[in-house]
């Protein structure tokens, strides 16, 4: 369960910053990502437990919603970028939890992506119908990972101070992360620019036990 919570926390940071010049301001729509997990030492049983995992980002004006399905744990994150509030709904092992975070609380938490820089590299591919360039991310601890980004999409505004892709020249449509020896490849499978219904951002108020963030994000 701890590994799942770490995976969830790492993926969570992806939504917060995307600075770029682009042809399309992304203010209303949905991006569907797949998540491929490779386990250490060719542990196929562990890798297969994540088969079919997915990540979906919904955007409408000030609202963001992220759905993560890691099979053994599901999580929804509702973000109001106007007042910088975050609501997490977590389902795992038959239990359902809710926790809330302010932007200030989030900033005070450790973030391995502070100080991240990017270097453009040779490489390109088309992802979900968008032309993407390759960049290498450099973290302060010496870790690097590849990112394929497009300059054809641009989220509206700068809606967090703690951001995984600060300085990236476009919108990330594929990237790799390693968490607890699990290598994840997150790839956009579809970008849907159809208007998202406002009901998508209605937060369920029943069936969840509200918990302190320290129980889940360490």
MDAnalysis code that builds the backbone (N, CA, C; Angstrom):
import MDAnalysis as mda
import numpy as np

u = mda.Universe.empty(654, n_residues=218, atom_resindex=np.repeat(np.arange(218), 3), trajectory=True)
u.add_TopologyAttr("name", ["N", "CA", "C"] * 218)
u.add_TopologyAttr("resid", np.arange(1, 219))
u.add_TopologyAttr("resname", ["UNK", "UNK", "UNK", "UNK", "UNK", "UNK", "UNK", "UNK", "UNK", "UNK", "UNK", "UNK", "UNK", "UNK", "UNK", "UNK", "UNK", "UNK", "UNK", "UNK", "UNK", "UNK", "UNK", "UNK", "UNK", "UNK", "UNK", "UNK", "UNK", "UNK", "UNK", "UNK", "UNK", "UNK", "UNK", "UNK", "UNK", "UNK", "UNK", "UNK", "UNK", "UNK", "UNK", "UNK", "UNK", "UNK", "UNK", "UNK", "UNK", "UNK", "UNK", "UNK", "UNK", "UNK", "UNK", "UNK", "UNK", "UNK", "UNK", "UNK", "UNK", "UNK", "UNK", "UNK", "UNK", "UNK", "UNK", "UNK", "UNK", "UNK", "UNK", "UNK", "UNK", "UNK", "UNK", "UNK", "UNK", "UNK", "UNK", "UNK", "UNK", "UNK", "UNK", "UNK", "UNK", "UNK", "UNK", "UNK", "UNK", "UNK", "UNK", "UNK", "UNK", "UNK", "UNK", "UNK", "UNK", "UNK", "UNK", "UNK", "UNK", "UNK", "UNK", "UNK", "UNK", "UNK", "UNK", "UNK", "UNK", "UNK", "UNK", "UNK", "UNK", "UNK", "UNK", "UNK", "UNK", "UNK", "UNK", "UNK", "UNK", "UNK", "UNK", "UNK", "UNK", "UNK", "UNK", "UNK", "UNK", "UNK", "UNK", "UNK", "UNK", "UNK", "UNK", "UNK", "UNK", "UNK", "UNK", "UNK", "UNK", "UNK", "UNK", "UNK", "UNK", "UNK", "UNK", "UNK", "UNK", "UNK", "UNK", "UNK", "UNK", "UNK", "UNK", "UNK", "UNK", "UNK", "UNK", "UNK", "UNK", "UNK", "UNK", "UNK", "UNK", "UNK", "UNK", "UNK", "UNK", "UNK", "UNK", "UNK", "UNK", "UNK", "UNK", "UNK", "UNK", "UNK", "UNK", "UNK", "UNK", "UNK", "UNK", "UNK", "UNK", "UNK", "UNK", "UNK", "UNK", "UNK", "UNK", "UNK", "UNK", "UNK", "UNK", "UNK", "UNK", "UNK", "UNK", "UNK", "UNK", "UNK", "UNK", "UNK", "UNK", "UNK", "UNK", "UNK", "UNK", "UNK", "UNK", "UNK", "UNK", "UNK", "UNK", "UNK", "UNK", "UNK"])
u.atoms.positions = np.array([
    [0.827, -1.200, 0.000],
    [0.000, 0.000, 0.000],
    [0.865, 1.255, 0.000],
    [2.003, 1.233, 0.724],
    [2.880, 2.397, 0.766],
    [3.386, 2.749, -0.620],
    [3.763, 1.723, -1.408],
    [4.214, 1.987, -2.775],
    [3.134, 2.673, -3.588],
    [1.894, 2.231, -3.428],
    [0.795, 2.822, -4.178],
    [0.613, 4.284, -3.810],
    [0.730, 4.610, -2.533],
    [0.566, 5.988, -2.108],
    [1.689, 6.856, -2.644],
    [2.901, 6.319, -2.706],
    [4.021, 7.064, -3.271],
    [3.826, 7.303, -4.761],
    [3.373, 6.271, -5.465],
    [3.094, 6.435, -6.890],
    [2.057, 7.529, -7.096],
    [1.018, 7.498, -6.285],
    [-0.045, 8.480, -6.408],
    [0.476, 9.883, -6.150],
    [1.288, 10.034, -5.112],
    [1.815, 11.355, -4.782],
    [2.716, 11.886, -5.884],
    [3.563, 11.039, -6.462],
    [4.451, 11.473, -7.535],
    [3.648, 11.907, -8.756],
    [2.642, 11.138, -9.117],
    [1.837, 11.489, -10.282],
    [1.057, 12.770, -10.037],
    [0.677, 13.007, -8.796],
    [-0.128, 14.174, -8.459],
    [0.540, 15.475, -8.866],
    [1.869, 15.573, -8.702],
    [2.550, 16.829, -8.980],
    [2.482, 17.206, -10.453],
    [2.187, 16.263, -11.316],
    [2.227, 16.530, -12.757],
    [1.260, 17.619, -13.196],
    [0.176, 17.833, -12.482],
    [-0.840, 18.753, -12.980],
    [-0.506, 20.206, -12.762],
    [0.505, 20.527, -11.994],
    [0.578, 21.873, -11.480],
    [1.297, 22.896, -12.315],
    [2.224, 22.586, -13.144],
    [2.837, 23.657, -13.905],
    [3.096, 23.262, -15.318],
    [2.798, 24.109, -16.210],
    [3.144, 23.896, -17.589],
    [3.284, 25.284, -18.181],
    [4.528, 25.795, -18.264],
    [4.779, 27.099, -18.839],
    [5.208, 26.888, -20.277],
    [4.572, 27.562, -21.229],
    [4.981, 27.389, -22.619],
    [4.315, 28.414, -23.499],
    [4.831, 28.530, -24.711],
    [4.096, 29.241, -25.738],
    [3.484, 28.179, -26.621],
    [2.212, 28.325, -26.959],
    [1.541, 27.244, -27.672],
    [0.488, 27.799, -28.596],
    [-0.007, 26.920, -29.446],
    [-1.002, 27.319, -30.425],
    [-2.419, 27.213, -29.866],
    [-2.641, 26.372, -28.877],
    [-3.969, 26.135, -28.342],
    [-3.937, 26.255, -26.824],
    [-4.686, 27.235, -26.286],
    [-4.800, 27.348, -24.839],
    [-5.800, 26.295, -24.373],
    [-5.336, 25.421, -23.504],
    [-6.134, 24.274, -23.070],
    [-6.957, 24.677, -21.855],
    [-8.191, 25.128, -22.086],
    [-9.052, 25.598, -21.005],
    [-10.251, 24.696, -20.757],
    [-10.501, 23.749, -21.662],
    [-11.691, 22.904, -21.523],
    [-11.446, 21.615, -22.297],
    [-11.326, 20.508, -21.585],
    [-11.100, 19.242, -22.276],
    [-10.550, 18.177, -21.347],
    [-10.210, 17.037, -21.928],
    [-9.795, 15.861, -21.172],
    [-8.593, 15.223, -21.843],
    [-7.614, 14.814, -21.036],
    [-6.467, 14.060, -21.550],
    [-6.441, 12.715, -20.843],
    [-6.414, 11.661, -21.636],
    [-6.396, 10.297, -21.115],
    [-4.988, 9.734, -21.257],
    [-4.383, 9.362, -20.129],
    [-3.042, 8.785, -20.111],
    [-3.112, 7.307, -19.721],
    [-2.221, 6.511, -20.299],
    [-2.016, 5.140, -19.820],
    [-0.774, 5.133, -18.939],
    [-0.706, 4.170, -18.038],
    [0.450, 4.026, -17.153],
    [0.989, 2.612, -17.296],
    [2.214, 2.502, -17.777],
    [2.879, 1.202, -17.869],
    [3.915, 1.118, -16.759],
    [3.884, 0.046, -15.986],
    [4.797, -0.124, -14.867],
    [5.695, -1.328, -15.106],
    [6.997, -1.108, -15.046],
    [7.988, -2.185, -15.131],
    [8.569, -2.405, -13.746],
    [8.504, -3.638, -13.263],
    [8.967, -3.967, -11.916],
    [10.432, -4.376, -11.939],
    [11.134, -4.251, -10.801],
    [12.552, -4.639, -10.748],
    [12.737, -6.135, -10.891],
    [13.906, -6.510, -11.411],
    [14.286, -7.920, -11.529],
    [13.253, -8.735, -12.308],
    [12.649, -8.073, -13.299],
    [11.683, -8.764, -14.153],
    [10.578, -9.449, -13.352],
    [10.138, -8.806, -12.292],
    [9.073, -9.340, -11.456],
    [7.738, -9.127, -12.171],
    [7.390, -10.071, -13.021],
    [6.195, -9.926, -13.842],
    [4.920, -9.939, -13.016],
    [4.928, -10.645, -11.895],
    [3.726, -10.685, -11.068],
    [3.408, -9.303, -10.520],
    [4.456, -8.585, -10.051],
    [4.244, -7.236, -9.546],
    [3.835, -6.300, -10.673],
    [4.517, -6.402, -11.804],
    [4.193, -5.530, -12.939],
    [2.763, -5.761, -13.425],
    [2.349, -7.012, -13.454],
    [1.017, -7.328, -13.962],
    [-0.083, -6.805, -13.040],
    [0.252, -6.605, -11.758],
    [-0.752, -6.096, -10.824],
    [-1.149, -4.657, -11.160],
    [-0.309, -3.968, -11.949],
    [-0.615, -2.601, -12.369],
    [-1.166, -2.545, -13.793],
    [-1.291, -3.689, -14.443],
    [-1.728, -3.699, -15.840],
    [-3.093, -3.023, -15.979],
    [-3.186, -2.110, -16.954],
    [-4.431, -1.393, -17.175],
    [-4.580, -0.134, -16.343],
    [-3.514, 0.261, -15.606],
    [-3.578, 1.499, -14.820],
    [-3.737, 2.701, -15.746],
    [-4.403, 3.725, -15.243],
    [-4.674, 4.888, -16.092],
    [-4.685, 6.168, -15.268],
    [-4.593, 7.271, -15.988],
    [-4.527, 8.605, -15.392],
    [-5.304, 9.527, -16.319],
    [-6.283, 10.237, -15.802],
    [-7.114, 11.116, -16.625],
    [-7.135, 12.509, -16.028],
    [-6.893, 13.514, -16.871],
    [-6.915, 14.909, -16.445],
    [-8.085, 15.625, -17.105],
    [-8.981, 16.193, -16.276],
    [-10.100, 16.991, -16.759],
    [-9.815, 18.466, -16.452],
    [-10.077, 19.340, -17.406],
    [-9.846, 20.769, -17.236],
    [-11.077, 21.535, -17.693],
    [-11.501, 22.490, -16.876],
    [-12.577, 23.405, -17.284],
    [-12.405, 24.706, -16.507],
    [-11.919, 25.741, -17.191],
    [-11.707, 27.014, -16.520],
    [-10.808, 26.865, -15.306],
    [-11.325, 27.271, -14.134],
    [-10.531, 27.213, -12.909],
    [-10.440, 25.807, -12.325],
    [-11.222, 24.874, -12.857],
    [-11.311, 23.547, -12.250],
    [-10.372, 22.542, -12.914],
    [-9.803, 21.655, -12.090],
    [-9.041, 20.506, -12.553],
    [-9.545, 19.279, -11.772],
    [-9.608, 18.164, -12.448],
    [-9.884, 16.902, -11.754],
    [-8.945, 15.853, -12.326],
    [-8.341, 15.065, -11.456],
    [-7.445, 13.995, -11.856],
    [-8.007, 12.686, -11.335],
    [-8.154, 11.715, -12.215],
    [-8.553, 10.366, -11.814],
    [-7.370, 9.438, -12.040],
    [-6.954, 8.746, -10.990],
    [-5.881, 7.770, -11.105],
    [-6.395, 6.405, -10.692],
    [-6.233, 5.443, -11.557],
    [-6.634, 4.068, -11.279],
    [-5.381, 3.209, -11.338],
    [-4.853, 2.846, -10.160],
    [-3.670, 1.990, -10.064],
    [-4.057, 0.558, -9.720],
    [-5.317, 0.225, -9.989],
    [-5.875, -1.115, -9.778],
    [-6.046, -1.441, -8.296],
    [-4.974, -1.408, -7.508],
    [-5.116, -1.696, -6.086],
    [-5.508, -0.451, -5.295],
    [-5.466, 0.700, -5.956],
    [-5.897, 1.930, -5.330],
    [-6.436, 2.876, -6.397],
    [-7.536, 3.553, -6.090],
    [-8.086, 4.562, -6.987],
    [-8.113, 5.900, -6.256],
    [-7.853, 6.947, -7.007],
    [-7.829, 8.268, -6.388],
    [-8.383, 9.316, -7.346],
    [-9.159, 10.233, -6.797],
    [-9.613, 11.405, -7.528],
    [-9.099, 12.641, -6.797],
    [-8.630, 13.629, -7.558],
    [-8.173, 14.884, -6.972],
    [-8.947, 16.012, -7.639],
    [-9.620, 16.823, -6.826],
    [-10.379, 17.975, -7.309],
    [-9.602, 19.231, -6.932],
    [-9.341, 20.095, -7.912],
    [-8.525, 21.280, -7.687],
    [-9.294, 22.514, -8.147],
    [-9.441, 23.462, -7.235],
    [-9.989, 24.765, -7.569],
    [-8.811, 25.726, -7.662],
    [-8.425, 26.112, -8.868],
    [-7.223, 26.931, -9.037],
    [-7.448, 28.373, -8.618],
    [-8.703, 28.766, -8.441],
    [-8.986, 30.143, -8.048],
    [-8.664, 30.369, -6.581],
    [-9.080, 29.434, -5.713],
    [-8.758, 29.583, -4.295],
    [-7.688, 28.594, -3.834],
    [-7.097, 27.856, -4.793],
    [-5.976, 26.943, -4.516],
    [-6.313, 25.941, -3.422],
    [-7.432, 25.256, -3.572],
    [-7.798, 24.187, -2.648],
    [-7.814, 22.856, -3.386],
    [-7.485, 21.796, -2.668],
    [-7.347, 20.463, -3.250],
    [-8.105, 19.469, -2.384],
    [-8.929, 18.642, -3.009],
    [-9.667, 17.598, -2.300],
    [-9.315, 16.251, -2.905],
    [-8.863, 15.330, -2.064],
    [-8.469, 13.995, -2.496],
    [-9.532, 12.992, -2.055],
    [-9.945, 12.123, -2.960],
    [-10.796, 10.983, -2.625],
    [-10.008, 9.721, -2.941],
    [-9.827, 8.860, -1.960],
    [-8.969, 7.688, -2.096],
    [-9.752, 6.440, -1.747],
    [-9.679, 5.439, -2.610],
    [-10.294, 4.140, -2.357],
    [-9.208, 3.078, -2.394],
    [-9.040, 2.350, -1.299],
    [-8.036, 1.304, -1.247],
    [-8.412, 0.275, -0.193],
    [-8.217, -0.976, -0.509],
    [-8.459, -2.081, 0.420],
    [-9.853, -2.010, 1.036],
    [-10.838, -1.619, 0.224],
    [-12.216, -1.578, 0.680],
    [-12.579, -0.359, 1.501],
    [-11.628, 0.568, 1.679],
    [-11.874, 1.768, 2.455],
    [-11.903, 2.999, 1.553],
    [-12.645, 4.033, 1.992],
    [-12.767, 5.266, 1.208],
    [-12.439, 6.451, 2.111],
    [-11.473, 7.254, 1.665],
    [-10.994, 8.365, 2.465],
    [-11.107, 9.673, 1.687],
    [-11.254, 10.761, 2.434],
    [-11.216, 12.107, 1.869],
    [-10.198, 12.925, 2.650],
    [-9.368, 13.707, 1.942],
    [-8.500, 14.653, 2.628],
    [-8.428, 15.933, 1.812],
    [-8.193, 17.042, 2.523],
    [-8.159, 18.347, 1.892],
    [-6.826, 19.024, 2.178],
    [-6.333, 19.745, 1.170],
    [-5.071, 20.465, 1.293],
    [-5.235, 21.864, 0.719],
    [-4.610, 22.839, 1.372],
    [-4.514, 24.171, 0.804],
    [-3.188, 24.271, 0.045],
    [-3.066, 25.294, -0.784],
    [-1.813, 25.494, -1.519],
    [-0.654, 25.690, -0.561],
    [-0.899, 26.392, 0.555],
    [0.164, 26.628, 1.534],
    [0.617, 25.322, 2.169],
    [-0.328, 24.449, 2.500],
    [0.034, 23.149, 3.073],
    [0.861, 22.334, 2.082],
    [0.475, 22.383, 0.815],
    [1.197, 21.631, -0.197],
    [2.619, 22.152, -0.363],
    [2.786, 23.480, -0.324],
    [4.113, 24.074, -0.497],
    [5.060, 23.682, 0.620],
    [4.523, 23.443, 1.819],
    [5.356, 23.115, 2.969],
    [5.830, 21.666, 2.965],
    [5.275, 20.859, 2.062],
    [5.651, 19.448, 2.016],
    [6.880, 19.250, 1.130],
    [7.674, 18.217, 1.427],
    [8.838, 17.941, 0.578],
    [8.417, 17.700, -0.869],
    [9.171, 18.246, -1.788],
    [8.864, 18.098, -3.207],
    [10.162, 17.855, -3.961],
    [10.393, 16.645, -4.470],
    [11.656, 16.342, -5.155],
    [11.847, 17.114, -6.450],
    [10.796, 17.785, -6.931],
    [10.883, 18.476, -8.218],
    [11.263, 19.942, -8.091],
    [11.409, 20.454, -6.879],
    [11.864, 21.833, -6.736],
    [13.291, 21.941, -7.268],
    [13.505, 22.919, -8.118],
    [14.831, 23.083, -8.710],
    [15.036, 22.292, -9.982],
    [13.983, 21.696, -10.514],
    [14.099, 20.895, -11.740],
    [14.497, 21.788, -12.921],
    [15.307, 21.240, -13.824],
    [15.667, 21.929, -15.072],
    [15.499, 20.947, -16.223],
    [15.431, 21.492, -17.445],
    [15.229, 20.670, -18.629],
    [16.243, 21.029, -19.706],
    [16.718, 20.001, -20.387],
    [17.628, 20.179, -21.516],
    [17.028, 19.503, -22.732],
    [16.863, 20.259, -23.813],
    [16.351, 19.651, -25.042],
    [17.342, 18.629, -25.570],
    [16.810, 17.544, -26.125],
    [17.646, 16.469, -26.652],
    [17.171, 16.103, -28.050],
    [17.970, 15.305, -28.723],
    [17.607, 14.849, -30.060],
    [16.552, 13.754, -29.950],
    [15.434, 13.948, -30.571],
    [14.370, 12.956, -30.526],
    [13.022, 13.610, -30.664],
    [12.105, 12.929, -31.327],
    [10.746, 13.432, -31.489],
    [9.826, 12.261, -31.788],
    [8.550, 12.448, -31.539],
    [7.551, 11.440, -31.874],
    [6.182, 12.092, -31.866],
    [5.217, 11.418, -32.450],
    [3.839, 11.886, -32.396],
    [3.114, 11.114, -31.308],
    [2.435, 11.847, -30.437],
    [1.704, 11.243, -29.326],
    [0.297, 11.826, -29.300],
    [-0.687, 10.966, -29.371],
    [-2.104, 11.375, -29.333],
    [-2.409, 12.432, -30.383],
    [-1.724, 12.349, -31.522],
    [-1.984, 13.272, -32.617],
    [-1.215, 14.576, -32.552],
    [-0.306, 14.716, -31.572],
    [0.468, 15.939, -31.410],
    [1.952, 15.664, -31.620],
    [2.621, 16.549, -32.330],
    [4.064, 16.448, -32.528],
    [4.766, 16.791, -31.217],
    [5.683, 15.935, -30.801],
    [6.356, 16.116, -29.516],
    [7.868, 16.120, -29.675],
    [8.524, 16.923, -28.849],
    [9.977, 16.983, -28.793],
    [10.455, 16.323, -27.505],
    [11.706, 15.879, -27.518],
    [12.284, 15.213, -26.351],
    [13.086, 16.201, -25.507],
    [12.884, 16.139, -24.207],
    [13.703, 16.882, -23.257],
    [14.128, 15.937, -22.141],
    [15.257, 16.235, -21.534],
    [15.730, 15.459, -20.381],
    [15.578, 16.317, -19.136],
    [14.861, 15.787, -18.158],
    [14.666, 16.485, -16.888],
    [15.821, 16.159, -15.953],
    [16.297, 17.173, -15.238],
    [17.396, 17.024, -14.278],
    [16.917, 17.475, -12.904],
    [16.935, 16.558, -11.934],
    [16.541, 16.881, -10.570],
    [17.768, 17.239, -9.733],
    [17.578, 17.997, -8.647],
    [18.718, 18.383, -7.804],
    [19.511, 17.203, -7.251],
    [18.881, 16.037, -7.082],
    [19.600, 14.877, -6.535],
    [20.385, 14.115, -7.601],
    [20.403, 14.629, -8.840],
    [21.139, 13.986, -9.912],
    [20.311, 13.054, -10.773],
    [19.063, 12.807, -10.378],
    [18.175, 11.946, -11.153],
    [17.774, 12.635, -12.455],
    [17.665, 11.848, -13.519],
    [17.174, 12.363, -14.792],
    [16.044, 11.483, -15.302],
    [15.194, 12.047, -16.136],
    [14.165, 11.241, -16.797],
    [13.746, 11.941, -18.087],
    [13.293, 11.158, -19.090],
    [12.901, 11.741, -20.373],
    [11.457, 12.252, -20.353],
    [11.233, 13.314, -21.108],
    [9.900, 13.896, -21.261],
    [9.695, 14.229, -22.737],
    [8.576, 13.794, -23.290],
    [8.183, 14.233, -24.624],
    [7.076, 15.263, -24.451],
    [7.280, 16.451, -25.035],
    [6.330, 17.533, -24.849],
    [5.899, 18.127, -26.188],
    [4.701, 18.695, -26.188],
    [4.193, 19.384, -27.370],
    [4.065, 20.869, -27.077],
    [4.300, 21.696, -28.083],
    [4.093, 23.137, -27.951],
    [2.753, 23.549, -28.549],
    [1.934, 22.566, -28.882],
    [0.632, 22.851, -29.487],
    [-0.480, 23.004, -28.460],
    [-0.182, 22.718, -27.190],
    [-1.151, 22.866, -26.103],
    [-0.541, 23.718, -25.004],
    [-1.364, 24.540, -24.375],
    [-0.911, 25.375, -23.266],
    [-2.034, 25.531, -22.258],
    [-1.839, 25.060, -21.017],
    [-2.857, 25.286, -19.992],
    [-2.979, 26.772, -19.697],
    [-4.144, 27.176, -19.233],
    [-4.384, 28.577, -18.930],
    [-3.839, 28.911, -17.557],
    [-2.954, 29.891, -17.495],
    [-2.486, 30.401, -16.215],
    [-1.423, 29.544, -15.553],
    [-0.925, 30.075, -14.438],
    [0.076, 29.408, -13.612],
    [-0.600, 29.114, -12.288],
    [-0.957, 27.841, -12.050],
    [-1.832, 27.583, -10.912],
    [-1.211, 26.763, -9.800],
    [0.087, 26.852, -9.612],
    [0.708, 26.323, -8.405],
    [2.151, 26.745, -8.344],
    [2.684, 26.827, -7.124],
    [4.094, 27.197, -6.964],
    [4.985, 25.963, -6.943],
    [4.425, 24.791, -6.629],
    [5.204, 23.552, -6.544],
    [4.888, 22.702, -7.762],
    [5.799, 22.713, -8.733],
    [5.414, 22.161, -10.007],
    [6.487, 21.251, -10.576],
    [6.015, 20.153, -11.116],
    [6.922, 19.144, -11.621],
    [7.572, 19.533, -12.937],
    [6.885, 20.334, -13.738],
    [7.397, 20.649, -15.064],
    [7.738, 22.124, -15.237],
    [8.137, 22.790, -14.162],
    [8.539, 24.187, -14.252],
    [9.697, 24.339, -15.231],
    [9.526, 25.227, -16.204],
    [10.593, 25.472, -17.168],
    [10.512, 24.640, -18.423],
    [9.625, 23.644, -18.452],
    [9.453, 22.865, -19.667],
    [8.821, 23.744, -20.738],
    [9.281, 23.606, -21.979],
    [8.843, 24.505, -23.047],
    [7.482, 24.142, -23.639],
    [6.842, 23.112, -23.126],
    [5.545, 22.712, -23.659],
    [4.804, 21.822, -22.684],
    [3.784, 21.158, -23.188],
    [2.900, 20.315, -22.391],
    [3.377, 18.867, -22.467],
    [3.657, 18.201, -21.343],
    [4.162, 16.824, -21.371],
    [3.079, 15.817, -21.759],
    [3.355, 15.047, -22.798],
    [2.421, 13.999, -23.210],
    [2.992, 12.599, -22.979],
    [4.279, 12.513, -22.653],
    [4.854, 11.232, -22.231],
    [6.083, 11.507, -21.376],
    [6.207, 10.752, -20.288],
    [7.391, 10.883, -19.440],
    [7.565, 9.601, -18.631],
    [8.754, 9.445, -18.065],
    [9.063, 8.264, -17.265],
    [9.477, 8.684, -15.867],
    [9.055, 7.903, -14.875],
    [9.439, 8.127, -13.495],
    [9.836, 6.805, -12.865],
    [10.726, 6.865, -11.888],
    [11.088, 5.677, -11.119],
    [10.798, 5.955, -9.660],
    [9.921, 5.147, -9.076],
    [9.518, 5.299, -7.681],
    [9.611, 3.937, -7.007],
    [10.400, 3.880, -5.928],
    [10.545, 2.614, -5.197],
    [10.905, 1.464, -6.148],
    [11.852, 1.733, -7.069],
    [12.334, 0.739, -8.045],
    [11.295, 0.331, -9.081],
    [10.175, 1.005, -9.111],
    [9.179, 0.756, -10.143],
    [9.313, 1.833, -11.220],
    [9.537, 1.424, -12.467],
    [9.662, 2.392, -13.551],
    [8.311, 2.539, -14.232],
    [7.816, 3.778, -14.254],
    [6.518, 4.063, -14.846],
    [6.695, 4.877, -16.120],
    [5.950, 4.510, -17.147],
    [5.876, 5.309, -18.365],
    [4.444, 5.801, -18.500],
    [4.272, 7.110, -18.459],
    [2.947, 7.731, -18.528],
    [2.800, 8.340, -19.918],
    [1.824, 7.874, -20.693],
    [1.678, 8.278, -22.087],
    [0.255, 8.729, -22.373],
    [0.117, 9.881, -22.996],
    [-1.212, 10.349, -23.405],
    [-1.714, 9.498, -24.558],
    [-2.880, 8.924, -24.392],
    [-3.488, 8.112, -25.440],
    [-4.500, 8.911, -26.260],
    [-5.110, 9.929, -25.623],
    [-6.129, 10.715, -26.324],
    [-6.239, 12.092, -25.692],
    [-6.337, 13.116, -26.534],
    [-6.620, 14.476, -26.088],
    [-7.986, 14.854, -26.657],
    [-8.955, 15.066, -25.775],
    [-10.325, 15.373, -26.176],
    [-10.617, 16.824, -25.785],
    [-10.828, 17.683, -26.772],
    [-11.074, 19.099, -26.520],
    [-12.563, 19.428, -26.438],
    [-13.398, 18.401, -26.317],
    [-14.827, 18.632, -26.120],
    [-15.069, 19.253, -24.744],
    [-16.057, 20.141, -24.612],
    [-16.349, 20.750, -23.310],
    [-16.655, 19.695, -22.246],
    [-16.109, 19.897, -21.062],
    [-16.325, 18.985, -19.941],
    [-17.533, 19.471, -19.138],
    [-18.517, 18.607, -18.859],
    [-19.685, 19.035, -18.059],
    [-19.258, 19.502, -16.667],
    [-19.886, 20.555, -16.142],
    [-19.551, 21.054, -14.816],
    [-19.777, 20.001, -13.739],
    [-20.708, 19.072, -13.986],
    [-20.986, 18.032, -12.991],
    [-19.762, 17.151, -12.736],
    [-18.806, 17.144, -13.665],
    [-17.577, 16.365, -13.491],
    [-16.826, 16.816, -12.247],
    [-17.028, 18.058, -11.813],
    [-16.263, 18.624, -10.708],
    [-17.067, 18.698, -9.413],
    [-18.240, 18.056, -9.404],
    [-19.011, 17.946, -8.167],
    [-18.337, 16.931, -7.250],
    [-17.957, 17.344, -6.065],
    [-17.239, 16.469, -5.131],
    [-18.241, 15.682, -4.290],
    [-18.169, 14.345, -4.315],
    [-19.064, 13.544, -3.466],
    [-18.877, 13.899, -1.991],
    [-19.954, 13.968, -1.251],
    [-19.869, 14.373, 0.153],
    [-20.180, 13.235, 1.113],
    [-20.552, 12.074, 0.606],
    [-20.909, 10.980, 1.504],
    [-20.106, 9.731, 1.149],
    [-19.956, 8.868, 2.147],
    [-19.278, 7.599, 1.926],
    [-17.781, 7.635, 2.152],
    [-17.213, 8.810, 2.461],
    [-15.775, 8.935, 2.661],
    [-15.475, 9.397, 4.087],
    [-14.429, 8.853, 4.669],
    [-13.978, 9.296, 5.990],
    [-12.882, 10.328, 5.816],
    [-13.083, 11.520, 6.364],
    [-12.074, 12.571, 6.221],
    [-10.885, 12.288, 7.133],
    [-9.680, 12.394, 6.572],
    [-8.465, 12.055, 7.303],
    [-7.458, 13.196, 7.189],
    [-6.467, 13.160, 8.070],
    [-5.372, 14.122, 8.041],
    [-4.429, 13.780, 6.892],
    [-3.961, 14.778, 6.126],
    [-3.050, 14.483, 5.008],
    [-1.794, 13.723, 5.412],
    [-1.353, 13.880, 6.655],
    [-0.144, 13.174, 7.100],
    [-0.307, 11.662, 7.070],
    [-1.540, 11.173, 7.040],
    [-1.769, 9.740, 6.972],
    [-1.455, 9.176, 5.579],
    [-1.426, 10.059, 4.558],
    [-1.274, 9.572, 3.203],
    [-0.105, 10.189, 2.452],
    [0.227, 11.444, 2.707],
    [1.306, 12.094, 1.969],
    [2.432, 12.409, 2.939],
    [3.512, 11.618, 2.866],
    [4.637, 11.798, 3.784],
    [5.799, 12.408, 3.021],
])
